[in-house]
Amino acid sequence: MKIIVPMAGRGSRLRPHTLTVPKPLIPIAGKPIAYRLAEDIIKVLKQDVEEIAFVIHKDFGPQVPEDLKAM
């Protein structure tokens, strides 16, 4: 199964946290939001997940795609 996760919002409701860290990478209890979301998706589906594609905002910069790929 392949999953698409839209994460292109600027995180305006999470300010001031999103002024320095893009929303997908904000840590919650030591893990980035995107990582926790991926873990939960896999647990709920209870089947093999071949790929999770994150749709991110172009202004997030090059570090976000690299960090998401490393998960």
Distance bins in CASP14 RR format, pairs under 12 A and 6 or more apart:
PFRMAT RR
TARGET T0000
AUTHOR 0000-0000-0000
RMODE 2
METHOD distances of the structure
MODEL  1
1 41 0 0 0 0 1 0 0 0 0 0 0
1 42 0 0 0 0 1 0 0 0 0 0 0
1 44 0 0 0 0 0 1 0 0 0 0 0
1 45 1 0 0 1 0 0 0 0 0 0 0
1 46 0 0 0 0 0 1 0 0 0 0 0
1 47 1 0 0 1 0 0 0 0 0 0 0
1 48 1 0 0 1 0 0 0 0 0 0 0
1 49 1 0 1 0 0 0 0 0 0 0 0
1 50 1 0 0 1 0 0 0 0 0 0 0
1 51 0 0 0 0 1 0 0 0 0 0 0
1 52 0 0 0 0 1 0 0 0 0 0 0
1 53 0 0 0 0 0 1 0 0 0 0 0
2 41 0 0 0 0 0 1 0 0 0 0 0
2 45 0 0 0 0 0 1 0 0 0 0 0
2 47 0 0 0 0 0 1 0 0 0 0 0
2 48 0 0 0 0 0 1 0 0 0 0 0
2 49 1 0 0 1 0 0 0 0 0 0 0
2 50 1 0 1 0 0 0 0 0 0 0 0
2 51 1 0 1 0 0 0 0 0 0 0 0
2 52 1 0 0 1 0 0 0 0 0 0 0
2 53 1 0 0 1 0 0 0 0 0 0 0
3 34 0 0 0 0 0 1 0 0 0 0 0
3 37 0 0 0 0 1 0 0 0 0 0 0
3 38 0 0 0 0 1 0 0 0 0 0 0
3 40 0 0 0 0 0 1 0 0 0 0 0
3 41 1 0 1 0 0 0 0 0 0 0 0
3 42 0 0 0 0 1 0 0 0 0 0 0
3 44 0 0 0 0 0 1 0 0 0 0 0
3 45 0 0 0 0 1 0 0 0 0 0 0
3 47 0 0 0 0 0 1 0 0 0 0 0
3 48 0 0 0 0 0 1 0 0 0 0 0
3 49 1 0 0 1 0 0 0 0 0 0 0
3 50 0 0 0 0 1 0 0 0 0 0 0
3 51 1 0 0 1 0 0 0 0 0 0 0
3 52 1 0 1 0 0 0 0 0 0 0 0
3 53 1 0 0 1 0 0 0 0 0 0 0
3 54 0 0 0 0 1 0 0 0 0 0 0
3 55 0 0 0 0 0 1 0 0 0 0 0
4 41 0 0 0 0 0 1 0 0 0 0 0
4 49 0 0 0 0 0 1 0 0 0 0 0
4 51 0 0 0 0 1 0 0 0 0 0 0
4 52 1 0 0 1 0 0 0 0 0 0 0
4 53 1 0 1 0 0 0 0 0 0 0 0
4 54 0 0 0 0 1 0 0 0 0 0 0
4 55 1 0 0 1 0 0 0 0 0 0 0
4 56 0 0 0 0 0 1 0 0 0 0 0
5 23 0 0 0 0 0 1 0 0 0 0 0
5 24 0 0 0 0 1 0 0 0 0 0 0
5 33 0 0 0 0 0 1 0 0 0 0 0
5 34 1 0 0 1 0 0 0 0 0 0 0
5 35 0 0 0 0 0 1 0 0 0 0 0
5 36 0 0 0 0 0 1 0 0 0 0 0
5 37 1 0 0 1 0 0 0 0 0 0 0
5 38 1 0 0 1 0 0 0 0 0 0 0
5 40 0 0 0 0 0 1 0 0 0 0 0
5 41 1 0 0 1 0 0 0 0 0 0 0
5 42 0 0 0 0 0 1 0 0 0 0 0
5 49 0 0 0 0 0 1 0 0 0 0 0
5 51 0 0 0 0 0 1 0 0 0 0 0
5 52 1 0 0 1 0 0 0 0 0 0 0
5 53 1 0 0 1 0 0 0 0 0 0 0
5 54 1 0 1 0 0 0 0 0 0 0 0
5 55 1 0 0 1 0 0 0 0 0 0 0
5 56 0 0 0 0 1 0 0 0 0 0 0
5 68 0 0 0 0 1 0 0 0 0 0 0
5 71 0 0 0 0 0 1 0 0 0 0 0
6 23 0 0 0 0 0 1 0 0 0 0 0
6 24 0 0 0 0 0 1 0 0 0 0 0
6 34 0 0 0 0 0 1 0 0 0 0 0
6 37 0 0 0 0 0 1 0 0 0 0 0
6 52 0 0 0 0 0 1 0 0 0 0 0
6 53 0 0 0 0 1 0 0 0 0 0 0
6 54 0 0 0 0 1 0 0 0 0 0 0
6 55 1 0 1 0 0 0 0 0 0 0 0
6 56 0 0 0 0 1 0 0 0 0 0 0
6 57 0 0 0 0 0 1 0 0 0 0 0
7 18 0 0 0 0 0 1 0 0 0 0 0
7 22 0 0 0 0 1 0 0 0 0 0 0
7 23 1 0 0 1 0 0 0 0 0 0 0
7 24 1 0 1 0 0 0 0 0 0 0 0
7 25 0 0 0 0 1 0 0 0 0 0 0
7 26 0 0 0 0 0 1 0 0 0 0 0
7 32 0 0 0 0 0 1 0 0 0 0 0
7 33 0 0 0 0 1 0 0 0 0 0 0
7 34 1 0 0 1 0 0 0 0 0 0 0
7 35 0 0 0 0 0 1 0 0 0 0 0
7 37 0 0 0 0 1 0 0 0 0 0 0
7 38 0 0 0 0 0 1 0 0 0 0 0
7 52 0 0 0 0 0 1 0 0 0 0 0
7 53 0 0 0 0 0 1 0 0 0 0 0
7 54 1 0 1 0 0 0 0 0 0 0 0
7 55 1 0 0 1 0 0 0 0 0 0 0
7 56 1 0 1 0 0 0 0 0 0 0 0
7 57 1 0 0 1 0 0 0 0 0 0 0
7 60 0 0 0 0 1 0 0 0 0 0 0
7 64 0 0 0 0 1 0 0 0 0 0 0
7 65 0 0 0 0 0 1 0 0 0 0 0
7 67 0 0 0 0 0 1 0 0 0 0 0
7 68 0 0 0 0 1 0 0 0 0 0 0
8 22 0 0 0 0 0 1 0 0 0 0 0
8 23 0 0 0 0 1 0 0 0 0 0 0
8 24 0 0 0 0 1 0 0 0 0 0 0
8 54 0 0 0 0 1 0 0 0 0 0 0
8 55 1 0 1 0 0 0 0 0 0 0 0
8 56 1 0 1 0 0 0 0 0 0 0 0
8 57 1 0 1 0 0 0 0 0 0 0 0
8 58 0 0 0 0 1 0 0 0 0 0 0
8 59 0 0 0 0 1 0 0 0 0 0 0
8 60 0 0 0 0 1 0 0 0 0 0 0
8 64 0 0 0 0 0 1 0 0 0 0 0
9 18 0 0 0 0 1 0 0 0 0 0 0
9 22 0 0 0 0 1 0 0 0 0 0 0
9 23 1 0 0 1 0 0 0 0 0 0 0
9 24 0 0 0 0 1 0 0 0 0 0 0
9 33 0 0 0 0 0 1 0 0 0 0 0
9 54 0 0 0 0 0 1 0 0 0 0 0
9 55 0 0 0 0 1 0 0 0 0 0 0
9 56 0 0 0 0 1 0 0 0 0 0 0
9 57 1 0 1 0 0 0 0 0 0 0 0
9 58 0 0 0 0 0 1 0 0 0 0 0
9 59 0 0 0 0 1 0 0 0 0 0 0
9 60 0 0 0 0 1 0 0 0 0 0 0
9 64 0 0 0 0 0 1 0 0 0 0 0
10 17 0 0 0 0 0 1 0 0 0 0 0
10 18 1 0 0 1 0 0 0 0 0 0 0
10 19 0 0 0 0 0 1 0 0 0 0 0
10 22 0 0 0 0 1 0 0 0 0 0 0
10 23 1 0 0 1 0 0 0 0 0 0 0
10 24 0 0 0 0 0 1 0 0 0 0 0
10 56 0 0 0 0 0 1 0 0 0 0 0
10 57 1 0 0 1 0 0 0 0 0 0 0
10 58 0 0 0 0 0 1 0 0 0 0 0
10 59 1 0 0 1 0 0 0 0 0 0 0
10 60 0 0 0 0 1 0 0 0 0 0 0
11 17 0 0 0 0 1 0 0 0 0 0 0
11 18 1 0 1 0 0 0 0 0 0 0 0
11 19 0 0 0 0 1 0 0 0 0 0 0
11 21 0 0 0 0 0 1 0 0 0 0 0
11 22 0 0 0 0 1 0 0 0 0 0 0
11 23 1 0 1 0 0 0 0 0 0 0 0
11 24 0 0 0 0 1 0 0 0 0 0 0
11 25 0 0 0 0 0 1 0 0 0 0 0
11 26 0 0 0 0 1 0 0 0 0 0 0
11 33 0 0 0 0 0 1 0 0 0 0 0
11 56 0 0 0 0 0 1 0 0 0 0 0
11 57 0 0 0 0 1 0 0 0 0 0 0
11 59 0 0 0 0 0 1 0 0 0 0 0
11 60 0 0 0 0 0 1 0 0 0 0 0
12 18 1 0 0 1 0 0 0 0 0 0 0
12 19 0 0 0 0 0 1 0 0 0 0 0
12 23 0 0 0 0 1 0 0 0 0 0 0
12 57 0 0 0 0 0 1 0 0 0 0 0
13 23 0 0 0 0 1 0 0 0 0 0 0
13 26 0 0 0 0 0 1 0 0 0 0 0
14 20 0 0 0 0 0 1 0 0 0 0 0
14 21 0 0 0 0 1 0 0 0 0 0 0
14 22 0 0 0 0 0 1 0 0 0 0 0
14 23 1 0 0 1 0 0 0 0 0 0 0
14 24 0 0 0 0 0 1 0 0 0 0 0
14 25 0 0 0 0 0 1 0 0 0 0 0
14 26 1 0 0 1 0 0 0 0 0 0 0
14 28 0 0 0 0 0 1 0 0 0 0 0
14 33 0 0 0 0 1 0 0 0 0 0 0
15 21 0 0 0 0 0 1 0 0 0 0 0
15 23 0 0 0 0 0 1 0 0 0 0 0
15 26 0 0 0 0 0 1 0 0 0 0 0
16 26 0 0 0 0 0 1 0 0 0 0 0
17 23 0 0 0 0 1 0 0 0 0 0 0
17 25 0 0 0 0 0 1 0 0 0 0 0
17 26 1 0 1 0 0 0 0 0 0 0 0
17 27 0 0 0 0 1 0 0 0 0 0 0
17 28 0 0 0 0 0 1 0 0 0 0 0
17 33 0 0 0 0 0 1 0 0 0 0 0
18 24 0 0 0 0 1 0 0 0 0 0 0
18 25 0 0 0 0 1 0 0 0 0 0 0
18 26 1 0 0 1 0 0 0 0 0 0 0
18 33 0 0 0 0 0 1 0 0 0 0 0
18 57 0 0 0 0 0 1 0 0 0 0 0
18 59 0 0 0 0 0 1 0 0 0 0 0
18 60 0 0 0 0 0 1 0 0 0 0 0
18 64 0 0 0 0 0 1 0 0 0 0 0
19 26 0 0 0 0 0 1 0 0 0 0 0
20 26 0 0 0 0 1 0 0 0 0 0 0
20 63 0 0 0 0 0 1 0 0 0 0 0
21 27 0 0 0 0 1 0 0 0 0 0 0
21 28 0 0 0 0 0 1 0 0 0 0 0
21 32 0 0 0 0 1 0 0 0 0 0 0
21 33 0 0 0 0 1 0 0 0 0 0 0
21 34 0 0 0 0 0 1 0 0 0 0 0
21 60 0 0 0 0 0 1 0 0 0 0 0
21 61 0 0 0 0 0 1 0 0 0 0 0
21 63 0 0 0 0 1 0 0 0 0 0 0
21 64 0 0 0 0 1 0 0 0 0 0 0
21 67 0 0 0 0 0 1 0 0 0 0 0
22 32 0 0 0 0 1 0 0 0 0 0 0
22 33 0 0 0 0 1 0 0 0 0 0 0
22 34 0 0 0 0 1 0 0 0 0 0 0
22 54 0 0 0 0 0 1 0 0 0 0 0
22 56 1 0 0 1 0 0 0 0 0 0 0
22 57 1 0 0 1 0 0 0 0 0 0 0
22 58 0 0 0 0 0 1 0 0 0 0 0
22 59 0 0 0 0 1 0 0 0 0 0 0
22 60 1 0 1 0 0 0 0 0 0 0 0
22 61 1 0 0 1 0 0 0 0 0 0 0
22 62 0 0 0 0 0 1 0 0 0 0 0
22 63 0 0 0 0 1 0 0 0 0 0 0
22 64 1 0 1 0 0 0 0 0 0 0 0
22 65 0 0 0 0 0 1 0 0 0 0 0
22 66 0 0 0 0 0 1 0 0 0 0 0
22 67 0 0 0 0 1 0 0 0 0 0 0
22 68 0 0 0 0 1 0 0 0 0 0 0
23 32 0 0 0 0 1 0 0 0 0 0 0
23 33 1 0 0 1 0 0 0 0 0 0 0
23 34 0 0 0 0 1 0 0 0 0 0 0
23 37 0 0 0 0 0 1 0 0 0 0 0
23 54 0 0 0 0 0 1 0 0 0 0 0
23 56 0 0 0 0 1 0 0 0 0 0 0
23 57 0 0 0 0 1 0 0 0 0 0 0
23 59 0 0 0 0 0 1 0 0 0 0 0
23 60 0 0 0 0 1 0 0 0 0 0 0
23 64 0 0 0 0 1 0 0 0 0 0 0
23 68 0 0 0 0 0 1 0 0 0 0 0
24 31 0 0 0 0 0 1 0 0 0 0 0
24 32 1 0 0 1 0 0 0 0 0 0 0
24 33 1 0 1 0 0 0 0 0 0 0 0
24 34 1 1 0 0 0 0 0 0 0 0 0
24 35 0 0 0 0 1 0 0 0 0 0 0
24 36 0 0 0 0 0 1 0 0 0 0 0
24 37 0 0 0 0 1 0 0 0 0 0 0
24 38 0 0 0 0 0 1 0 0 0 0 0
24 52 0 0 0 0 0 1 0 0 0 0 0
24 54 1 0 0 1 0 0 0 0 0 0 0
24 55 0 0 0 0 0 1 0 0 0 0 0
24 56 1 0 0 1 0 0 0 0 0 0 0
24 57 0 0 0 0 1 0 0 0 0 0 0
24 60 1 0 0 1 0 0 0 0 0 0 0
24 61 0 0 0 0 0 1 0 0 0 0 0
24 63 0 0 0 0 0 1 0 0 0 0 0
24 64 1 0 0 1 0 0 0 0 0 0 0
24 65 0 0 0 0 1 0 0 0 0 0 0
24 66 0 0 0 0 0 1 0 0 0 0 0
24 67 0 0 0 0 1 0 0 0 0 0 0
24 68 1 0 0 1 0 0 0 0 0 0 0
24 71 0 0 0 0 1 0 0 0 0 0 0
25 31 0 0 0 0 0 1 0 0 0 0 0
25 32 1 0 1 0 0 0 0 0 0 0 0
25 33 1 0 0 1 0 0 0 0 0 0 0
25 34 1 0 0 1 0 0 0 0 0 0 0
25 35 0 0 0 0 1 0 0 0 0 0 0
25 36 0 0 0 0 0 1 0 0 0 0 0
25 37 0 0 0 0 0 1 0 0 0 0 0
25 54 0 0 0 0 0 1 0 0 0 0 0
25 56 0 0 0 0 0 1 0 0 0 0 0
25 60 0 0 0 0 1 0 0 0 0 0 0
25 61 0 0 0 0 0 1 0 0 0 0 0
25 63 0 0 0 0 1 0 0 0 0 0 0
25 64 1 0 0 1 0 0 0 0 0 0 0
25 65 0 0 0 0 0 1 0 0 0 0 0
25 66 0 0 0 0 0 1 0 0 0 0 0
25 67 1 0 1 0 0 0 0 0 0 0 0
25 68 0 0 0 0 1 0 0 0 0 0 0
25 70 0 0 0 0 0 1 0 0 0 0 0
25 71 0 0 0 0 0 1 0 0 0 0 0
26 32 1 0 0 1 0 0 0 0 0 0 0
26 33 1 0 1 0 0 0 0 0 0 0 0
26 34 0 0 0 0 1 0 0 0 0 0 0
26 35 0 0 0 0 0 1 0 0 0 0 0
26 36 0 0 0 0 0 1 0 0 0 0 0
26 37 0 0 0 0 0 1 0 0 0 0 0
26 60 0 0 0 0 0 1 0 0 0 0 0
26 64 0 0 0 0 0 1 0 0 0 0 0
26 67 0 0 0 0 0 1 0 0 0 0 0
27 33 1 0 0 1 0 0 0 0 0 0 0
27 34 0 0 0 0 0 1 0 0 0 0 0
27 35 0 0 0 0 1 0 0 0 0 0 0
27 36 0 0 0 0 1 0 0 0 0 0 0
27 67 0 0 0 0 0 1 0 0 0 0 0
28 34 0 0 0 0 0 1 0 0 0 0 0
28 35 0 0 0 0 1 0 0 0 0 0 0
28 36 1 0 0 1 0 0 0 0 0 0 0
28 37 0 0 0 0 1 0 0 0 0 0 0
28 39 0 0 0 0 0 1 0 0 0 0 0
28 40 0 0 0 0 0 1 0 0 0 0 0
29 35 0 0 0 0 0 1 0 0 0 0 0
29 36 0 0 0 0 1 0 0 0 0 0 0
29 39 0 0 0 0 0 1 0 0 0 0 0
30 36 0 0 0 0 1 0 0 0 0 0 0
31 37 0 0 0 0 1 0 0 0 0 0 0
31 38 0 0 0 0 1 0 0 0 0 0 0
31 39 1 0 0 1 0 0 0 0 0 0 0
31 40 0 0 0 0 0 1 0 0 0 0 0
31 67 0 0 0 0 0 1 0 0 0 0 0
31 71 0 0 0 0 1 0 0 0 0 0 0
32 38 0 0 0 0 1 0 0 0 0 0 0
32 39 0 0 0 0 0 1 0 0 0 0 0
32 54 0 0 0 0 0 1 0 0 0 0 0
32 63 0 0 0 0 0 1 0 0 0 0 0
32 64 0 0 0 0 1 0 0 0 0 0 0
32 67 1 0 0 1 0 0 0 0 0 0 0
32 68 0 0 0 0 1 0 0 0 0 0 0
32 70 0 0 0 0 0 1 0 0 0 0 0
32 71 1 0 0 1 0 0 0 0 0 0 0
33 39 0 0 0 0 0 1 0 0 0 0 0
33 40 0 0 0 0 0 1 0 0 0 0 0
33 54 0 0 0 0 0 1 0 0 0 0 0
33 64 0 0 0 0 0 1 0 0 0 0 0
33 67 0 0 0 0 0 1 0 0 0 0 0
33 68 0 0 0 0 0 1 0 0 0 0 0
33 71 0 0 0 0 0 1 0 0 0 0 0
34 40 0 0 0 0 0 1 0 0 0 0 0
34 41 0 0 0 0 0 1 0 0 0 0 0
34 52 0 0 0 0 1 0 0 0 0 0 0
34 53 0 0 0 0 0 1 0 0 0 0 0
34 54 1 0 0 1 0 0 0 0 0 0 0
34 55 0 0 0 0 0 1 0 0 0 0 0
34 56 0 0 0 0 1 0 0 0 0 0 0
34 60 0 0 0 0 0 1 0 0 0 0 0
34 64 0 0 0 0 1 0 0 0 0 0 0
34 65 0 0 0 0 0 1 0 0 0 0 0
34 67 0 0 0 0 1 0 0 0 0 0 0
34 68 1 0 1 0 0 0 0 0 0 0 0
34 69 0 0 0 0 0 1 0 0 0 0 0
34 70 0 0 0 0 0 1 0 0 0 0 0
34 71 1 0 0 1 0 0 0 0 0 0 0
35 41 0 0 0 0 0 1 0 0 0 0 0
35 42 0 0 0 0 0 1 0 0 0 0 0
35 52 0 0 0 0 0 1 0 0 0 0 0
35 54 0 0 0 0 0 1 0 0 0 0 0
35 67 0 0 0 0 1 0 0 0 0 0 0
35 68 0 0 0 0 1 0 0 0 0 0 0
35 70 0 0 0 0 1 0 0 0 0 0 0
35 71 1 0 1 0 0 0 0 0 0 0 0
36 42 0 0 0 0 0 1 0 0 0 0 0
36 43 0 0 0 0 0 1 0 0 0 0 0
36 71 0 0 0 0 0 1 0 0 0 0 0
37 43 0 0 0 0 0 1 0 0 0 0 0
37 44 0 0 0 0 0 1 0 0 0 0 0
37 52 0 0 0 0 1 0 0 0 0 0 0
37 54 0 0 0 0 1 0 0 0 0 0 0
37 68 0 0 0 0 0 1 0 0 0 0 0
37 71 0 0 0 0 1 0 0 0 0 0 0
38 44 0 0 0 0 0 1 0 0 0 0 0
38 45 0 0 0 0 0 1 0 0 0 0 0
38 49 0 0 0 0 1 0 0 0 0 0 0
38 51 0 0 0 0 0 1 0 0 0 0 0
38 52 1 0 1 0 0 0 0 0 0 0 0
38 53 0 0 0 0 0 1 0 0 0 0 0
38 54 0 0 0 0 1 0 0 0 0 0 0
38 68 0 0 0 0 1 0 0 0 0 0 0
38 69 0 0 0 0 0 1 0 0 0 0 0
38 70 0 0 0 0 0 1 0 0 0 0 0
38 71 1 0 0 1 0 0 0 0 0 0 0
39 45 0 0 0 0 0 1 0 0 0 0 0
39 49 0 0 0 0 0 1 0 0 0 0 0
39 52 0 0 0 0 0 1 0 0 0 0 0
39 71 0 0 0 0 1 0 0 0 0 0 0
40 46 0 0 0 0 0 1 0 0 0 0 0
40 49 0 0 0 0 0 1 0 0 0 0 0
40 52 0 0 0 0 0 1 0 0 0 0 0
41 47 0 0 0 0 0 1 0 0 0 0 0
41 49 1 0 0 1 0 0 0 0 0 0 0
41 51 0 0 0 0 0 1 0 0 0 0 0
41 52 1 0 0 1 0 0 0 0 0 0 0
41 53 0 0 0 0 0 1 0 0 0 0 0
41 54 0 0 0 0 0 1 0 0 0 0 0
41 71 0 0 0 0 0 1 0 0 0 0 0
42 48 0 0 0 0 1 0 0 0 0 0 0
42 49 1 0 1 0 0 0 0 0 0 0 0
42 50 0 0 0 0 0 1 0 0 0 0 0
42 51 0 0 0 0 0 1 0 0 0 0 0
42 52 0 0 0 0 1 0 0 0 0 0 0
42 71 0 0 0 0 0 1 0 0 0 0 0
43 49 0 0 0 0 0 1 0 0 0 0 0
45 52 0 0 0 0 0 1 0 0 0 0 0
51 68 0 0 0 0 0 1 0 0 0 0 0
51 69 0 0 0 0 0 1 0 0 0 0 0
51 71 0 0 0 0 0 1 0 0 0 0 0
52 68 0 0 0 0 1 0 0 0 0 0 0
52 69 0 0 0 0 0 1 0 0 0 0 0
52 71 0 0 0 0 1 0 0 0 0 0 0
53 65 0 0 0 0 0 1 0 0 0 0 0
53 68 0 0 0 0 1 0 0 0 0 0 0
53 69 0 0 0 0 0 1 0 0 0 0 0
54 60 0 0 0 0 1 0 0 0 0 0 0
54 64 0 0 0 0 1 0 0 0 0 0 0
54 65 0 0 0 0 1 0 0 0 0 0 0
54 66 0 0 0 0 0 1 0 0 0 0 0
54 67 0 0 0 0 0 1 0 0 0 0 0
54 68 1 0 1 0 0 0 0 0 0 0 0
54 69 0 0 0 0 1 0 0 0 0 0 0
54 71 0 0 0 0 1 0 0 0 0 0 0
55 64 0 0 0 0 0 1 0 0 0 0 0
55 65 0 0 0 0 0 1 0 0 0 0 0
55 68 0 0 0 0 0 1 0 0 0 0 0
56 62 0 0 0 0 0 1 0 0 0 0 0
56 63 0 0 0 0 0 1 0 0 0 0 0
56 64 1 0 1 0 0 0 0 0 0 0 0
56 65 1 0 0 1 0 0 0 0 0 0 0
56 66 0 0 0 0 0 1 0 0 0 0 0
56 67 0 0 0 0 0 1 0 0 0 0 0
56 68 1 0 0 1 0 0 0 0 0 0 0
56 69 0 0 0 0 0 1 0 0 0 0 0
57 64 0 0 0 0 1 0 0 0 0 0 0
57 65 0 0 0 0 0 1 0 0 0 0 0
58 64 0 0 0 0 0 1 0 0 0 0 0
58 65 0 0 0 0 0 1 0 0 0 0 0
60 66 0 0 0 0 0 1 0 0 0 0 0
60 67 0 0 0 0 1 0 0 0 0 0 0
60 68 0 0 0 0 1 0 0 0 0 0 0
61 67 0 0 0 0 0 1 0 0 0 0 0
61 68 0 0 0 0 0 1 0 0 0 0 0
62 68 0 0 0 0 0 1 0 0 0 0 0
62 69 0 0 0 0 0 1 0 0 0 0 0
63 69 0 0 0 0 0 1 0 0 0 0 0
63 70 0 0 0 0 0 1 0 0 0 0 0
64 70 0 0 0 0 0 1 0 0 0 0 0
64 71 0 0 0 0 0 1 0 0 0 0 0
65 71 0 0 0 0 0 1 0 0 0 0 0
END
